[in-house]
C-alpha cells in the first residue's frame, strides 16, 4: 500500500510517497509501526513519549482522519486505500 507524506515528513522519508508491502487487513496502528521501523526518525515526529500518535499528526484513510473512523487506529486497511500522513502545519 502507498503512503503519501506531506510537509516536513517528506524530508524525513526523502519522498512524497512510499510503498509498503503489507497484507490486506493490516491496521493503521500496524502500518504506523512499520513506517517507524523503516524510517526511525519518524518516531520523534509522530509519537509522544508514551508511543501514541501526537494529536497534531493526522493519518487520513481515503480522505477521512483515522481518529474519527469507527475503529480508529485499529481500522483495517486494504490495498487500494489512499493513505496520507500530515504533521502539524503552521503559518499565518
KALINCOR-V78063 format. One record per residue. RES is the residue in three letters. SS is DSSP state (@ for helix, = for strand, . for the rest). Layout:
res->RES ss->SS
res->RES ss->SS
This chain:
res->UNK ss->.
res->UNK ss->=
res->UNK ss->=
res->UNK ss->=
res->UNK ss->=
res->UNK ss->.
res->UNK ss->.
res->UNK ss->@
res->UNK ss->@
res->UNK ss->@
res->UNK ss->@
res->UNK ss->@
res->UNK ss->@
res->UNK ss->.
res->UNK ss->.
res->UNK ss->.
res->UNK ss->=
res->UNK ss->=
res->UNK ss->=
res->UNK ss->.
res->UNK ss->.
res->UNK ss->.
res->UNK ss->.
res->UNK ss->.
res->UNK ss->.
res->UNK ss->.
res->UNK ss->=
res->UNK ss->@
res->UNK ss->@
res->UNK ss->@
res->UNK ss->@
res->UNK ss->@
res->UNK ss->@
res->UNK ss->@
res->UNK ss->@
res->UNK ss->@
res->UNK ss->@
res->UNK ss->@
res->UNK ss->.
res->UNK ss->.
res->UNK ss->.
res->UNK ss->@
res->UNK ss->@
res->UNK ss->@
res->UNK ss->@
res->UNK ss->@
res->UNK ss->=
res->UNK ss->.
res->UNK ss->.
res->UNK ss->.
res->UNK ss->.
res->UNK ss->.
res->UNK ss->=
res->UNK ss->.
res->UNK ss->.
res->UNK ss->.
res->UNK ss->.
res->UNK ss->=
res->UNK ss->=
res->UNK ss->=
res->UNK ss->=
res->UNK ss->.
res->UNK ss->.
res->UNK ss->=
res->UNK ss->=
res->UNK ss->@
res->UNK ss->@
res->UNK ss->@
res->UNK ss->.
res->UNK ss->.
res->UNK ss->.
res->UNK ss->@
res->UNK ss->@
res->UNK ss->@
res->UNK ss->.
res->UNK ss->=
res->UNK ss->.
res->UNK ss->.
res->UNK ss->.
res->UNK ss->.
res->UNK ss->.
res->UNK ss->.
res->UNK ss->=
res->UNK ss->=
res->UNK ss->=
res->UNK ss->=
res->UNK ss->.
res->UNK ss->.
res->UNK ss->.
res->UNK ss->.
res->UNK ss->.
res->UNK ss->.
